[in-house]
Amino acid sequence: MLGAVENGTVTLIGATTENPSFEVITPLLSRCQVYVLKSLENEDLLELANRAIATDPELKSREIVFDETESLVRYAGGDARKLLNILELVVAAEPEGATVHFTNEIVTERLQQNPMAYDKDGEMHYDIISAFIKSIRGSDPDGAIYWLARMVSGGEDPKFIARRLVISAAEDIGLANPNALLLANACFDALQKIGWPEGRIILAEATVYLASSPKSNSAYLAIDDALALVERTGNLPVPLHLRNSPTKLMKDLNYGKNYKYSHDFPNHFVEQQFLPDELTKTRIWQVQNSPTESKLGDWLRTLWKGRY
């Protein structure tokens, strides 16, 4: 279709409830103008409900009274189709000739479940997990626990949530609180043992702990910087004194020669070269400002006399 769309042979007009970034191939999407239809506001939904009552042949034949509308608009979730379905469902449940009263209790009872807008395979899935992780990173336990509740209510796979907690503990909390990774991993293990619904409590504990912890991404930055360094410099040779020497030939070639065993020295440390010759002056891990990580930096500066 690409050529036909580009030269105007075909005028492509489409509508989808999915994010076209995921559902339409990039070359075709680049030839289209995308318009985002936002969810309806509560006032729009109520206007639509009143219009339906006034104009629909079936609805206008009934006496309908909106005593309460909070549940009606909440369950509609900004979607006109859901609103009309709820109207039809509630009205159809009442006997012919009876006045139909819309209250929060009646709407909830008729629906029998909370039809939360949450698609585990669509855009909402990615948006909410993004909000969840960013709330943890931003040290807002209220925000984090809210988005956790949205995922739990929407039927998200709890193991998916637990995996993201483990990643966040390493990426966002890191060395500022190394216990965060231990607790997140324990959360993952406990969740598999306990199951649902009690597993939500385990996820909540880990979520609040991670969101409340001091933050550091120094390890995350360090591995990415190291990978970029490897990409730039290639397979640099391992210094001879760091090489393994299990055979006589390797020893004769000076593999492992002059290596200093750290435990034979005071504080279990002796200064020697651990990077390839070409990178001896390169710094990769940068200490960040948190109490726990600062202690690590202070210790390294004591050992290395200026390097860190």
Secondary structure, 3 states (H helix, E strand, C coil): CHHHHHHCCCCCCCCCCCCHHHHCCHHHHCCCCCCCCCCCCHHHHHHHHHHHHHHCCCHHHCCEEECCCHHHHHHHCCCHHHHHHHHHHHHHCCCCCCCEEECHHHHHHHHCCCCCCCCCCCHHHHHHHHHHHHHHHCCCHHHHHHHHHHHHHCCCCHHHHHHHHHHHHHHHHHHHCCHHHHHHHHHHHHHHHHCCCCHHHHHHHHHHHHHHCCCCCHHHHHHHHHHHHHHHHCCCCCCHHHCCCCCHHHHHCCCCCCCCCHHHCHHHCCCCCCCCHHHCCCCCCCCCCCHHHHHHHHHHHHHHCCCC
